[in-house]
Every structure is written in structure tokens, then in C-alpha cells.
Amino acid sequence: MAKFSFIGWLRLFLVISFSCLLLAGCGVNPSAEKTLRVATEPAFPPFEFQGKGGELQGFSIDLMNAIASSANFKVDFQSLPFDGIIPALQGKTVDAAISSITITEERAKTISFSHPYFKAGLAIAIRTDNQNITGFDSLKNKKIAVQIGTTGAAKAKGIPGVQIRSFDSAPIALQELLNGNVDAVINDAPVTLYAINTGNLQGIKVVQQLLTEEFYGIATAKDSPNLALINDGLDRVLENGTYSQIYQKWFKAEPPSLPIKSPFENQTNAGAPQIFTSIGVILQAFPTLLQGVLVTLQLTILSVAFGLIGGSLIGIVRLSRIALVRWIARAYVDFFRGTPLLVQIFMIYFGLPAILQELGFTFTFDRLVAGVIALSLNSAAYIAEVVRAGIESIETGQAEAAQSLGLSSVQTMSYVIFPQAFRRMIPPLGNEFISLLKDTSLVSVIGFEELVRKGQLIVADNYRAFEIYAGVAVVYLCLTLLSSQAFSRLEVWMNPVKRQKKSDT
């Protein structure tokens, strides 16, 4: 009994000792196994971009990795659009963000910033053959391209008579300038100069640098425990010379001095209770959203009209007895149904002008024309299959009976086959109309301020993503419900049997 007790106590002592060692080992560095989800937009060279192999590169990426190494934590980079980064921080779907985010008073009310890690400013970029714009004061009544949600977009709003076109990324805004669709771009100076110096953008020059003095900071949610950890790592990187090495690697110069603390620290955004604030935000945004609705409906109606004409012709051609013609129509349908609509919009609006200008032709696209063309071509491919299936659903005896009465093939299709087929096409055509109504949101990538873009612009100002996008969703829901009801009534009106039943009831 005594022997058993001695062995039991010995085992207990060893277990406790081993547990203490494990706890002590874990307590040596509590952040050793910590991983921070860091948001970035990899379309902002030389700060954040994707290399040839798809890996993230840039000054900000190298700096964040150095900070993580100094503070002994890991980084999980997550790519997000720039205007979605602050809402992601608010929702705490990411822990931090390093995406050349300028520290401003308004942003500091919503999120927290680390100590400044880069001194920057805005620059004006124009085409090299433009002699009219010499500085900020000469931008009056001009067309300006900006990246949505940036300080460049805010600066452009103060120009009298300016026409602002907002894009999702800086490279797209610069491409808009290169194609001659805008007069200038207001963007961060280091990014514009990098694009020009590396030869990626030829035919563009900078006429005025550093319109403002700005500082970038690493962003976190308000009262985030990760902010102290990031500041600690950043301070170490600045002190041990690592920051200077990274700066020289990307900019071939000595880094300027940086402020010790972040401007606009301890900013708060006090206001009314949340429920009343949310309702007020939606009501305040509603008139602007309605302006976007008008543009959305304009795009949808024009695109459906042209798509219906083109799709009907292609659908009929798909039934041609000539094999070559039939295969050409099939290739059209397969291409536009097999490639993303977003890619088609980019190809038409940015790609075609760039190719034609390289060939020596002066060519630019109006945004409305380009958007309607892209949406119509895409819609025509889907409508063509609806038309083909509708025509093939009509019994062959109908055509034979029409021909026996002496009608030609065109007359048979016009007066006998197509009217009956169209009645059967109404439900799928209604689905296509609703799909196209929602797909118009993709035209926002070329700066078209339809419903979704209007919502994005509002969020870029007030950072109230949930309320604004909820309002956008409600507006889309109302539009689709009204469209469904309209097509249901059209289907009843076109069907004599259903129309008679409804009149009897």
C-alpha cells in the first residue's frame, strides 16, 4: 500500500511539473502563434501588387512582414477592394489593413491607425500632349478620374464644375486617362510616378506633385488589442534600420522623417442611438440612390431592347440550314455565355480604344454607349437560346400547314411560328430582364454611377456600409418584384386561355 502511494505521488509530481513547463513555454511569448488577418488591395504598385507568380509584393507587403517578424506574429494577407477595407475592419472580418490608407480625421473617427509609416501626397497626371492643364487651378470644369474612397476623390470634389469619374483601382483610372476619356487623374504621387518611371504607362506625365502632405497608417478596428502589437513592431523596424532598407529597395532614396504619433488620435464619432442613426442614414441616402435607379433602368431598358432584336436574329440564324452560318451563331452564343460579363465590359471599354489607338486611330468610347453595347451583346446570347428553344417548341405541323396555304418561309415565321413561340418565351425573357437589371451593377467598374456605384460613393463618405447596402438591396428587390408582376401580367394578356379565365373570375 505504501509502495503504491509513493508511485502515485511521484506520477502526480511529474505530471504537474510537465504541465508547468508547458505553461511556462507558452507564456514566454504570447504572440508567437498569433496570426493577424491583414487586408490589402493588390492593385497599387509599388506599395501593394501581385508579382508574376501571383504572390503579393510591394513596399507595404515587405514592411508588414518585417513588423510581424519584429513583433513575433504571423500575417495572413487578404485581398479586398479599397472601398471595402474600412467596412471589413468595422465588421472585424479582418484584424488590420495595410493598403496605403491615408490617415484622415474622418477615418480616425471610424477606425484606429498605427504610427505613420509613409509620407505621401497627391499628384495630378495628364496626357503628355495636354498643354492646357498646368496645375490644380486649371482643373476647373474638367473631367477627372479618381479611385473611389481615396483622398484624391475627396480633393477632386472641391474643384468648381468638375466631372468626377470614380473607379475601383488606380490603374483603371490611369487607363481611363490614357484612352483620352478624362482630362486628368488625381492620385497618390508615388503610385503615379512609379507607373510612369517603370514604363508601364507611356504618354502620361505629372504636372503637380504633393498637392497635400499625407501620411499612411496601418488601420485596425476601434479599440483593437492588435494596435499596440503593430505599433511595437513598427517602432522596432524604424529603429533597427529595416525600414530604411525596405524604403531604399522600392524608392531608391533615403526615407523622410515621420511623426512619432498618428494624427487625429482618440477621435470619436458620438451621435444619436444606433437605431435612429441607421434610419437617418438610409433616409438621407435615399434621394441619391434614386438617381442611381434612373441610370440602372436606362441601361436595362436600352440593353434589353437591343438584346431582344439581336438575340431574335441570332436565335433564328441558329436554326439555319447553312452549316457555316449556324456555327458562327453558335460561336457567338458560346463566347458571350462562356466568358464573364465583367471581362466583356473591360474588353469593350478599355481594350478596344487601346488597340485602335496603337494602330493609329483616335477612338474613345462614351460610357453609356460602351455599357449598353456590352450588356446588349451579352443579353443577346442568352435571348438567342430562348428564341431558338421557343421556335423549336412549336410543332412542325404548323409550318407545314402554313406552307400548304402558300406562305413563304419568312411569312410562316412572321405570322405563324414566332407569335406562338413568343408567348412561350415570355417567362424566360422575364428572367433575363431581371438578371440584366441586376447585372447593370457591373457597369460601375467603368465609372458609371448607377445604383450600386451610388451606394459605394455614399459608403466612401460615411463608412456606414450595412445601412447603405441594405437600402440598395431593398431598392433592387422592389425593382425585381415590379418587373416580375409586369411580366406575369404580360403572360396572361398574351395567352387567350388565361385571359379568359381571369375575366371570368
FISERO-59454 format. One line per 5 residues: their letters; for each residue x, y, z of N, C-alpha, C. Coordinates in steps of 0.2 Angstrom, whole numbers. Each point is the difference from the previous one (the first is absolute). Example, Ala and Ser with C-alpha at 12.3 -4.5 7.8 and 13.67 -1.06 7.14 Angstrom:
<nodes>
AS = 66:-28:39:-4:6:0:4:6:0  -2:5:-4:4:6:1:-4:5:3
</nodes>
This chain:
<nodes>
MAKFS = 4:-6:0:-4:6:0:4:6:0  6:0:4:4:6:1:4:1:-7  2:-6:-3:3:0:-7:-4:4:-5  -6:-2:0:-5:2:-5:-1:8:1  0:2:6:-1:7:2:6:4:-3
FIGWL = 6:-3:2:6:4:-3:0:1:-7  -2:-6:-4:0:1:-7:-5:5:-3  -6:0:4:-5:4:-2:2:7:1  3:2:6:2:7:1:6:2:-5  4:-5:-2:5:2:-5:-3:1:-7
RLFLV = -5:-4:-2:-3:2:-6:-3:7:0  -4:1:5:-3:6:1:5:6:0  6:-1:3:5:6:0:3:1:-7  1:-6:-4:2:1:-7:-5:3:-4  -6:-2:0:-5:3:-4:-1:8:1
ISFSC = 0:2:7:0:7:1:6:4:-2  6:-3:1:6:3:-3:0:1:-7  -2:-5:-4:-1:0:-7:-5:5:-2  -5:1:3:-6:5:-2:3:7:1  4:1:6:2:6:1:5:2:-5
LLLAG = 4:-4:-2:5:1:-5:-3:2:-7  -6:-3:-2:-3:1:-6:-3:7:1  -3:2:6:-3:7:1:5:5:0  6:-2:2:5:5:0:3:2:-7  0:-6:-4:2:1:-7:-5:4:-4
CGVNP = -6:-1:2:-5:4:-4:0:7:2  2:1:6:0:7:3:6:4:-2  5:-3:-3:6:4:-2:-2:5:-5  -4:-1:-5:-2:5:-5:-7:-2:-2  -5:4:3:-7:-2:-1:-2:2:-7
SAEKT = 4:4:-4:-2:1:-7:4:-4:-5  4:-5:2:4:-4:-4:-5:-4:-5  -6:-2:2:-4:-4:-5:-6:4:-2  0:6:1:-5:5:-2:0:1:-7  -5:0:-4:-1:2:-7:-5:5:-1
LRVAT = 2:5:-3:-4:6:-2:-2:0:-7  -7:0:-1:-3:1:-7:1:7:-2  4:1:-5:2:7:-2:-3:1:-7  -4:5:-1:-3:1:-6:4:5:-4  0:-1:-7:4:4:-4:-3:0:-7
EPAFP = 1:5:-4:-3:0:-7:6:0:-5  2:-6:-3:6:-1:-4:-1:3:-7  -1:6:0:-1:4:-7:3:7:1  5:0:4:3:7:2:7:0:0  3:-2:-6:8:0:0:3:7:1
PFEFQ = 5:1:4:5:-6:2:-2:-2:7  -5:2:3:-2:-1:7:-3:-7:1  -5:-2:-4:-3:-6:0:-2:-3:-7  3:-5:-2:-2:-3:-7:2:-7:0  -3:-4:-5:2:-7:-1:6:0:-5
GKGGE = 5:-5:2:5:-1:-4:-2:-5:-6  5:-2:-4:-1:-4:-6:-3:-7:2  3:-2:6:-3:-7:3:-6:1:4  -3:6:0:-6:0:4:1:2:7  6:0:3:1:2:6:0:7:2
LQGFS = -2:2:6:0:7:1:7:3:1  1:6:-3:6:4:1:-2:7:1  6:4:2:-1:7:1:3:3:6  1:6:1:2:3:6:-4:-2:6  -6:1:-1:-5:-1:6:1:-8:2
IDLMN = 0:-4:-5:0:-7:2:7:-2:4  6:3:-3:6:-1:3:0:3:7  -3:5:1:0:4:7:-4:-4:4  -6:-2:-2:-4:-4:5:3:-7:2  3:-3:-5:4:-6:2:5:1:5
AIASS = 4:6:-1:5:2:5:-3:1:7  -5:4:0:-4:1:7:-2:-6:3  -2:-5:-4:-3:-6:3:6:-4:3  6:0:-4:6:-3:3:3:3:6  -1:7:1:3:3:5:-5:-1:6
ANFKV = -6:0:-1:-5:-1:6:-2:-7:1  3:-4:-4:-1:-8:1:-7:-2:-1  -3:2:-5:-7:-3:-2:0:-1:-8  -5:-4:-2:0:-2:-7:-5:5:-4  0:0:-6:-4:4:-4:-4:-4:-5
DFQSL = -6:0:-1:-4:-3:-5:-3:6:-4  3:1:-6:-3:6:-4:-6:-2:-4  -5:4:0:-6:-1:-3:-2:6:-5  -1:-2:-6:-1:5:-5:-7:3:0  -1:6:0:-7:4:1:1:6:-5
PFDGI = -6:2:-3:0:6:-3:1:6:5  3:5:-2:1:6:5:-6:2:3  -5:1:-3:-6:3:3:-4:-5:5  3:-6:0:-3:-5:4:4:-2:6  6:4:1:5:-2:5:-3:3:7
IPALQ = -2:6:0:-3:3:6:-6:-3:3  -5:-2:-5:-5:-4:3:2:-7:3  5:-3:-3:2:-6:2:3:0:7  4:6:1:3:1:7:-6:2:5  -5:3:-2:-5:2:4:-4:-7:2
GKTVD = -1:-4:-5:-3:-7:2:5:-5:3  6:2:1:5:-4:3:1:-7:-4  -1:0:-7:1:-6:-4:8:0:-1  3:6:1:8:0:-1:2:3:7  6:-1:1:3:3:6:4:6:-1
AAISS = 2:1:-6:4:6:-1:0:1:-8  2:6:-2:1:1:-7:6:5:-2  4:-2:-5:5:4:-2:-1:0:-8  -2:6:-2:-2:1:-7:1:7:-2  5:3:2:1:7:-1:-6:5:2
ITITE = -2:-1:6:-6:3:2:2:7:4  -2:5:-3:2:7:3:-3:1:6  3:2:5:-3:2:7:-3:7:-1  -7:-1:1:-4:6:0:-4:1:6  -3:6:1:-4:1:6:-6:-4:0
ERAKT = -4:-1:-6:-6:-3:-1:1:-8:1  5:-2:-3:2:-7:1:2:-2:7  3:4:4:2:-1:7:-6:0:4  -5:3:-2:-6:-1:4:-3:-7:0  1:-4:-5:-3:-6:-2:5:-6:2
ISFSH = 6:1:-1:5:-5:1:6:3:3  5:-4:3:6:2:3:6:-1:-5  5:4:1:6:0:-4:6:-1:4  5:-4:-3:7:0:3:3:6:-1  7:0:3:4:6:-1:1:0:-8
PYFKA = 1:6:-3:1:1:-7:6:-4:-3  -1:-3:-5:6:-4:-3:2:2:-7  -4:5:-3:3:3:-6:-3:7:-1  4:4:-3:-2:7:-1:-1:1:-8  -6:2:-2:-2:0:-7:-4:7:-1
GLAIA = -3:0:-6:-4:6:-2:-3:-2:-7  -5:4:-2:-3:0:-6:4:3:-6  -1:-3:-6:3:3:-6:-6:0:-5  1:5:-5:-4:0:-6:4:-3:-6  -4:-4:-3:3:-4:-6:-4:2:-6
IRTDN = 3:2:-6:-4:2:-6:4:-4:-6  -3:0:-5:3:-2:-6:6:5:-3  5:-3:-2:6:4:-2:-2:5:-6  -5:-1:-4:-1:5:-5:-5:5:3  -2:0:6:-5:5:3:4:6:2
QNITG = -1:6:-3:4:6:2:-5:5:4  -6:-2:1:-5:4:4:0:0:7  2:-6:3:0:-1:7:7:1:3  1:5:4:7:1:3:0:0:7  -5:-1:3:-1:-1:8:-7:-1:2
FDSLK = 0:0:7:-7:-1:3:-5:5:-2  2:6:-1:-5:5:-2:-3:0:-7  4:-4:-4:-3:0:-7:-4:-6:-1  -2:-4:5:-4:-6:0:-8:2:0  -1:7:0:-7:2:0:-4:-2:-6
NKKIA = -6:-3:1:-4:-3:-5:3:-5:-5  4:-4:3:3:-5:-3:-3:-7:2  2:-5:-4:-2:-7:2:6:-3:4  -1:-3:6:5:-2:4:-2:-7:2  5:-5:0:0:-7:2:3:-1:7
VQIGT = -3:-3:4:2:-1:7:-1:-8:2  3:-2:5:-2:-6:3:-5:1:6  -5:-4:0:-5:1:4:2:-1:8  -2:5:4:1:-1:7:7:3:2  4:3:-5:7:3:2:0:7:1
TGAAK = 5:3:3:1:7:1:0:4:-6  2:-4:-6:0:4:-6:-7:1:-3  -5:-5:2:-7:1:-2:-3:6:4  2:0:7:-2:6:4:3:7:-2  6:0:-3:3:6:-2:-3:2:-6
AKGIP = -2:-4:-5:-3:1:-6:-7:4:1  -4:-2:5:-6:3:1:0:7:1  6:3:2:0:7:2:1:4:-7  1:-3:-6:2:4:-6:-7:2:-3  -1:7:-1:-6:2:-3:-1:-3:-7
GVQIR = -6:-2:-1:-3:-3:-7:3:-6:-2  4:-4:5:3:-6:-2:-5:-6:-1  2:-4:-5:-4:-6:-1:5:-6:2  -2:-3:5:4:-5:4:-3:-7:-3  5:-4:-2:-1:-7:-1:4:-5:5
SFDSA = -4:-4:3:3:-4:6:1:-7:-3  6:-2:2:2:-7:-2:2:-4:6  0:-7:-1:2:-4:6:7:0:1  4:1:-4:8:0:1:3:5:-4  6:2:3:4:5:-4:2:-2:-7
PIALQ = 2:-6:-1:2:-1:-7:-5:1:-5  -7:-2:2:-5:1:-5:-1:8:-1  0:4:5:0:7:-1:5:3:-4  6:-3:0:5:3:-4:-1:-3:-7  -3:-6:-1:-1:-2:-7:-6:4:-3
ELLNG = -4:2:4:-5:5:-2:3:6:-3  5:3:3:3:6:-2:4:-2:-7  3:-6:0:4:-2:-6:-4:0:-6  -6:-3:1:-5:0:-6:-3:6:-2  1:5:4:-2:7:-2:-7:1:2
NVDAV = -3:-3:5:-7:1:2:-1:5:6  6:1:3:0:6:5:6:4:-1  0:6:3:5:5:-1:6:-1:5  -1:-3:6:5:0:5:-2:-6:5  5:-2:4:-1:-5:5:3:3:7
INDAP = -3:0:5:3:2:6:1:-6:5  6:-1:1:1:-7:3:7:1:4  1:-5:4:6:1:5:7:0:-5  4:5:2:6:2:-4:4:-6:-1  2:-4:5:5:-6:-1:-3:-5:-5
VTLYA = -6:-1:0:-3:-5:-4:0:2:-7  -2:6:-2:0:3:-6:7:0:-3  5:3:4:7:0:-2:3:-7:-2  -2:-5:4:3:-6:-1:-3:-3:-6  -6:1:-2:-3:-3:-6:3:4:-6
INTGN = 2:6:0:3:3:-5:8:-2:-1  3:0:6:7:-1:0:2:-8:-2  -5:-4:1:2:-7:-2:-2:-1:-7  -3:5:-3:-2:-1:-7:-7:-4:-2  -3:-1:6:-7:-3:-1:-5:4:-3
LQGIK = 1:7:1:-5:5:-3:4:5:-4  0:0:-6:3:4:-5:-5:5:-2  2:6:-1:-5:6:-2:-3:3:5  2:-1:7:-2:4:5:5:3:4  -1:6:3:5:4:4:-4:3:6
VVQQL = 5:2:5:-3:3:6:2:7:0  -6:4:1:1:8:-1:1:3:7  -3:-3:5:1:3:7:0:-6:5  5:0:4:1:-5:5:-2:3:7  -2:-5:5:-1:2:7:-4:6:0
LTEEF = -6:-1:-2:-6:5:1:-1:1:8  1:-6:3:-1:0:7:6:-4:3  0:1:7:5:-4:4:-4:-5:4  1:-7:-2:-4:-5:3:5:-5:3  -3:-4:5:4:-6:3:-5:-6:-1
YGIAT = 3:-6:-1:-3:-6:0:1:-3:7  -5:-4:2:0:-4:6:-3:-7:-1  2:-4:4:-3:-7:1:-7:1:4  -5:-2:-3:-7:1:3:-2:-7:4  -4:2:5:-3:-6:4:-7:3:2
AKDSP = -4:-5:3:-6:2:3:1:4:6  -5:4:2:0:4:6:2:-4:6  4:2:4:2:-3:6:2:-7:-1  4:-1:-5:2:-7:-2:6:-2:4  1:-6:3:6:-1:4:6:-1:-4
NLALI = -1:-1:-7:5:-1:-5:4:6:-1  -3:6:1:4:6:-1:6:1:3  0:-1:7:7:0:4:5:-4:-3  -2:-6:-2:5:-5:-3:3:2:-6  -5:3:-4:3:3:-7:4:6:1
NDGLD = -1:4:5:4:6:1:7:-2:3  -1:-5:4:7:-3:3:4:-2:-5  -2:-4:-5:4:-3:-6:2:6:-4  -4:5:-2:2:5:-4:5:4:3  0:2:6:5:4:4:7:-4:-1
RVLEN = 0:-7:1:6:-3:0:3:0:-7  -4:-1:-5:2:0:-7:3:7:-2  -3:5:3:2:7:-2:7:1:4  1:-3:6:6:1:4:6:-4:-3  -1:-6:-2:5:-4:-1:3:0:-8
GTYSQ = -3:5:-4:2:1:-6:-3:-4:-6  -5:-5:2:-3:-4:-5:-5:5:-4  -3:5:3:-4:4:-4:4:3:-5  5:3:1:5:4:-5:2:-5:-5  1:-6:1:2:-5:-5:-6:-1:-5
IYQKW = -6:-1:3:-6:-2:-4:-1:7:-5  0:5:3:-1:7:-3:5:0:-6  6:-1:1:5:1:-5:-1:-5:-6  -2:-6:2:-2:-6:-5:-5:3:-5  -5:3:2:-6:2:-4:1:7:-3
FKAEP = 3:4:3:0:7:-2:7:3:-1  5:-4:1:7:2:-2:2:7:3  -3:1:7:2:7:3:0:-1:7  2:5:4:0:-1:7:-7:2:3  -3:-3:5:-7:1:2:0:7:4
PSLPI = -6:3:-1:-1:7:3:-1:-2:8  0:5:4:-2:-1:7:-7:0:1  -2:-4:5:-7:-1:1:-2:2:7  -7:2:0:-2:2:7:0:-6:5  1:1:6:0:-5:5:-7:-3:1
KSPFE = -5:4:0:-6:-2:2:-5:1:-6  -5:-4:0:-5:1:-6:-4:6:1  -1:4:-5:-5:6:0:-7:-2:2  -3:4:3:-8:-1:1:-1:-6:5  5:-1:5:-1:-6:4:-6:2:5
NQTNA = -3:-6:2:-6:1:5:-6:3:-3  -1:0:-6:-6:3:-3:-6:-5:2  -5:3:1:-6:-3:1:-6:2:-4  -5:-4:-1:-5:2:-5:-7:-1:4  -1:4:5:-6:0:4:-6:2:-3
GAPQI = -6:-2:1:-6:2:-3:-6:-3:3  -5:0:-4:-7:-2:3:1:-8:1  -5:-3:3:0:-7:1:0:-3:-7  3:-7:0:1:-3:-7:-6:-1:-4  -5:-2:3:-6:-1:-4:-3:6:-4
FTSIG = 0:6:4:-2:6:-3:6:3:-5  6:-1:1:5:2:-5:0:-4:-6  -2:-7:0:0:-4:-6:-6:2:-4  -6:1:3:-6:3:-4:2:6:-3  3:5:4:2:6:-3:5:0:-6
VILQA = 5:-5:0:4:-1:-5:-3:-2:-6  -5:-5:0:-3:-3:-5:-5:6:-4  -3:3:5:-5:6:-3:4:5:-4  6:2:3:4:5:-3:3:-3:-7  2:-6:0:3:-3:-6:-6:-1:-6
FPTLL = -6:0:2:-5:-3:-4:-1:5:-7  1:6:0:-1:4:-6:6:-1:-5  6:-1:3:6:-2:-4:-1:-7:-3  -3:-5:4:-1:-6:-3:-5:0:-6  -5:4:1:-5:1:-5:3:2:-7
QGVLV = 5:5:1:4:2:-6:3:-6:-4  3:-5:4:3:-6:-2:-5:-4:-4  -6:0:3:-6:-5:-2:-1:2:-8  -1:7:-1:-1:2:-7:5:-2:-5  6:0:2:6:-2:-4:-1:-8:-1
TLQLT = -1:-3:5:-1:-8:0:-6:-1:-5  -5:3:1:-6:-2:-5:2:2:-7  3:6:-1:2:2:-7:5:-5:-3  4:-3:4:5:-5:-3:-4:-6:-2  -4:-2:5:-4:-7:-1:-5:1:-6
ILSVA = -4:5:0:-5:0:-6:4:1:-7  5:4:0:4:0:-7:3:-7:-1  3:-3:5:4:-6:-2:-5:-6:-1  -6:0:3:-5:-5:-2:-3:1:-7  -1:6:-1:-3:2:-7:5:-3:-6
FGLIG = 6:2:1:5:-2:-5:2:-7:0  0:-3:6:1:-7:1:-5:-4:-3  -6:2:1:-6:-4:-3:0:0:-7  2:6:-3:0:0:-8:6:-5:-2  6:1:3:6:-4:-2:-1:-7:2
GSLIG = -3:-1:6:-1:-7:2:-5:-4:-5  -5:4:-2:-5:-4:-4:3:-1:-7  4:4:-3:3:-1:-6:5:-6:1  4:0:5:5:-5:1:-4:-7:1  -5:0:4:-4:-6:2:-3:-3:-7
IVRLS = -2:4:-4:-3:-2:-7:6:-3:-4  6:3:0:5:-2:-4:3:-7:3  -1:-1:6:2:-6:3:-3:-6:-3  -6:1:-3:-4:-5:-3:1:0:-7  5:4:-3:1:0:-7:2:-7:-3
RIALV = -1:-1:-6:2:-7:-3:7:1:-3  3:6:0:7:1:-2:4:-1:6  5:-5:-1:4:-2:6:4:5:3  4:4:-5:4:5:2:-3:5:4  -6:3:-3:-3:5:4:-3:-2:7
RWIAR = -2:-7:0:-2:-2:6:6:-1:5  5:-2:-2:6:0:5:3:7:2  -1:5:-5:2:6:3:-4:3:5  -7:-1:-1:-4:2:6:1:-4:6  1:-6:-1:2:-4:6:6:2:4
AYVDF = 5:2:-4:7:3:3:-2:6:4  -4:4:-3:-2:7:3:-3:-2:7  -5:-4:0:-4:-2:6:5:-3:5  4:-5:-2:5:-3:5:5:5:3  2:5:-4:5:5:2:-3:4:6
FRGTP = -6:3:-2:-2:5:5:-4:-4:6  -2:-6:-1:-2:-3:6:5:-4:4  6:-1:-3:6:-3:3:5:4:3  -1:7:-1:5:4:3:-4:5:5  4:2:5:-4:5:5:-2:6:-3
LLVQI = -5:3:2:-3:7:-3:5:5:2  3:-1:6:5:5:2:6:1:-4  2:-6:-3:6:0:-4:-2:3:-7  -6:-1:-2:-3:3:-7:0:7:1  -2:3:6:-1:7:1:7:3:-1
FMIYF = 5:-3:3:7:2:0:3:0:-7  -1:-5:-3:2:-1:-7:-3:6:-5  -6:1:1:-3:5:-5:2:7:2  -1:2:7:2:7:2:7:2:0  4:-5:3:7:2:0:4:-3:-5
GLPAI = -1:-6:-2:4:-4:-5:-1:3:-7  -6:0:-3:0:3:-7:3:6:-1  -1:6:4:3:6:-1:8:-1:0  2:-4:5:7:0:0:3:-3:-6  -3:-6:-3:3:-3:-6:-1:5:-6
LQELG = -5:3:0:-1:5:-6:5:6:0  1:2:6:5:5:1:7:-2:-2  2:-6:2:6:-3:-2:1:-1:-8  -6:-1:-3:0:0:-7:0:7:-4  0:5:4:0:7:-3:-7:3:0
FTFTF = -5:-3:2:-7:3:0:-1:4:6  -4:6:0:-2:3:6:-7:-2:1  -1:-4:6:-6:-3:1:-1:0:8  -6:3:2:-2:-1:7:-7:-2:0  -2:-3:6:-7:-3:1:-4:5:5
DRLVA = -6:2:-2:-4:2:5:-2:-5:5  -1:1:7:-1:-5:5:-7:-3:-1  -5:4:-2:-7:-3:-1:0:-4:-6  4:2:-6:0:-4:-6:4:-7:2  5:1:3:4:-6:2:-4:-5:4
GVIAL = -3:3:5:-4:-5:5:-6:-3:-4  -3:4:-4:-6:-3:-3:2:-5:-5  6:1:-4:2:-5:-5:2:-7:4  4:1:6:2:-6:3:-6:-4:3  -5:4:3:-5:-4:3:-5:-3:-6
SLNSA = -1:4:-5:-4:-3:-6:3:-6:-3  7:0:-1:3:-5:-3:-1:-7:4  1:1:7:0:-5:4:-7:-3:1  -5:5:0:-7:-2:1:-2:-4:-7  2:3:-6:-2:-3:-6:2:-8:0
AYIAE = 5:-2:3:2:-7:0:-5:-4:4  -2:2:5:-5:-3:4:-7:0:-3  -2:6:-3:-6:0:-3:0:-4:-6  5:-1:-4:1:-4:-6:-2:-7:2  2:-3:6:-2:-7:1:-7:0:3
VVRAG = -3:5:3:-7:0:1:-4:0:-6  2:4:-5:-4:0:-6:1:-6:-4  6:-3:0:1:-7:-4:-5:-5:3  0:0:7:-4:-6:4:-7:2:-1  -2:6:0:-7:2:-1:-3:-2:-7
IESIE = 4:1:-5:-1:-2:-7:-1:-7:-1  5:-4:3:0:-7:-1:-5:-3:4  -3:3:5:-6:-3:4:-6:0:-4  -1:4:-6:-6:0:-4:0:-6:-4  -5:-4:-1:-1:-6:-4:2:2:-7
TGQAE = 3:-5:-3:2:1:-7:-6:0:-5  -6:-3:3:-6:0:-4:-2:7:-2  1:5:5:-2:7:-1:4:3:-6  6:-1:-1:4:2:-6:-3:-3:-6  -1:-7:0:-2:-3:-6:-7:2:-2
AAQSL = -5:2:5:-6:2:-2:0:7:-3  5:5:3:1:6:-3:2:0:-7  5:-4:-1:3:-1:-7:-5:-3:-5  -4:-4:2:-6:-3:-4:-5:5:-2  0:6:4:-5:5:-2:4:5:-4
GLSSV = 6:-1:-2:4:4:-5:4:6:4  1:-1:6:4:5:4:7:-1:-1  5:5:-1:7:-1:-1:3:-2:7  6:-1:0:4:-2:6:0:6:5  1:6:-3:0:6:4:-7:2:3
QTMSY = -5:-1:-4:-7:1:2:-2:-5:5  2:-6:-1:-2:-6:5:3:2:7  7:2:0:3:2:6:-3:6:3  -2:5:-4:-3:7:3:-7:-1:3  -4:-4:-4:-7:0:2:-3:-6:3
VIFPQ = 4:-5:0:-2:-7:3:4:-2:6  7:-1:-2:4:-3:5:2:5:6  3:6:-2:2:4:5:-5:3:5  -6:2:-2:-5:2:5:-2:-5:5  0:-6:-2:-1:-6:5:6:-1:4
AFRRM = 6:0:-3:6:-1:4:1:5:5  -2:7:-2:2:5:5:-4:0:6  -7:-3:0:-4:-1:6:4:-5:4  3:-5:-2:4:-5:4:6:3:2  3:5:-3:6:3:2:0:5:6
IPPLG = -6:2:1:-1:6:5:3:-2:7  -2:-6:3:3:-1:7:8:0:-1  4:-3:-4:7:0:0:2:7:-2  -3:4:-4:2:7:-2:-1:4:6  -5:-1:5:-1:4:6:6:-2:4
NEFIS = 2:-6:1:6:-2:4:6:4:-3  1:0:-6:6:4:-3:0:7:1  -6:3:0:-1:7:2:2:1:7  -2:-4:4:2:1:7:7:-1:2  3:-5:-4:7:-1:1:4:6:-3
LLKDT = -2:2:-6:4:6:-2:-1:6:4  -6:1:3:-1:6:5:5:0:5  2:-6:3:5:-1:5:7:0:-3  1:-2:-6:7:0:-3:2:7:-2  -5:5:0:3:7:-1:4:2:5
SLVSV = 0:-3:6:5:2:5:7:0:-2  2:-5:-5:6:-1:-2:3:6:-4  -4:4:-3:2:5:-4:3:6:5  -1:-1:6:4:5:5:7:0:-1  3:-6:-2:7:0:-1:3:5:-5
IGFEE = -4:2:-4:2:5:-5:-2:7:2  -1:1:6:-2:7:3:-7:2:-1  -5:-5:-2:-7:2:-1:-3:0:7  -3:6:1:-3:1:7:-7:-3:0  -1:-6:-1:-7:-3:1:-1:-2:8
LVRKG = -5:-4:1:-2:-1:7:5:-2:5  4:-5:-2:5:-3:4:6:5:1  2:3:-5:5:5:0:-2:6:5  -6:2:-1:-2:5:5:0:-2:7  -2:-6:1:1:-3:7:7:0:2
QLIVA = 5:-2:-4:7:0:2:3:7:1  -2:5:-4:2:7:1:-3:2:7  -6:-1:2:-2:2:6:4:-4:6  1:-6:-1:4:-4:6:7:3:0  3:2:-6:7:3:1:0:7:4
DNYRA = -6:3:0:0:6:4:-2:-1:8  -5:-5:1:-2:0:7:2:-7:3  2:-5:-4:3:-6:3:-6:-4:4  -6:1:-3:-6:-4:3:-2:-5:-5  4:-5:-1:-1:-5:-5:-7:-4:1
FEIYA = -1:-2:6:-6:-4:0:-6:3:-1  -1:6:2:-6:4:-1:-1:2:-8  5:2:-3:0:2:-7:-1:-6:-4  3:-5:1:0:-6:-5:-7:-3:2  -3:0:6:-6:-3:1:-6:5:-4
GVAVV = 1:6:0:-4:4:-4:0:-1:-7  6:-2:-3:1:-2:-7:-3:-6:-1  0:-5:4:-3:-6:-1:-8:0:0  -2:5:4:-8:1:1:-2:3:-7  4:4:-3:-2:4:-6:0:-6:-6
YLCLT = 5:-4:0:1:-5:-5:-6:-5:1  -2:-2:6:-6:-4:1:-6:3:-2  -1:6:1:-6:3:-3:0:0:-7  5:2:-3:1:0:-8:-2:-7:-3  3:-5:3:-1:-7:-2:-7:-3:1
LLSSQ = -3:2:6:-7:-2:1:-5:4:-5  1:6:-1:-4:3:-5:1:-3:-7  6:-1:-2:2:-3:-7:-4:-7:0  0:-4:5:-3:-7:0:-7:1:-1  -3:5:4:-8:1:-1:-1:2:-7
AFSRL = 4:4:-3:-1:3:-7:0:-6:-5  5:-4:1:0:-6:-5:-5:-5:1  -2:-1:6:-6:-4:2:-6:2:-4  -2:7:1:-5:3:-3:0:-1:-8  6:1:-3:1:-1:-7:-1:-7:-2
EVWMN = 2:-5:4:-1:-7:-2:-8:-1:0  -3:2:5:-8:-1:0:-3:4:-6  2:6:-2:-3:3:-5:2:-3:-7  6:-3:-1:1:-3:-6:-3:-7:-1  -2:-3:6:-3:-7:-1:-8:1:1
PVKRQ = -3:-2:-6:-8:1:0:-3:-4:5  2:-6:2:-3:-5:5:0:3:6  7:3:2:0:3:7:-3:6:1  -1:4:-6:-3:6:0:-8:-1:1  -2:-5:-3:-7:-1:1:-2:-3:7
KKSDT = 4:-4:3:-1:-2:7:0:6:4  5:4:-1:1:6:5:-7:5:-1  -2:0:-6:-6:5:-1:-6:-4:3  0:-6:0:-6:-4:3:0:1:8  6:0:3:0:0:7:-1:8:2
</nodes>
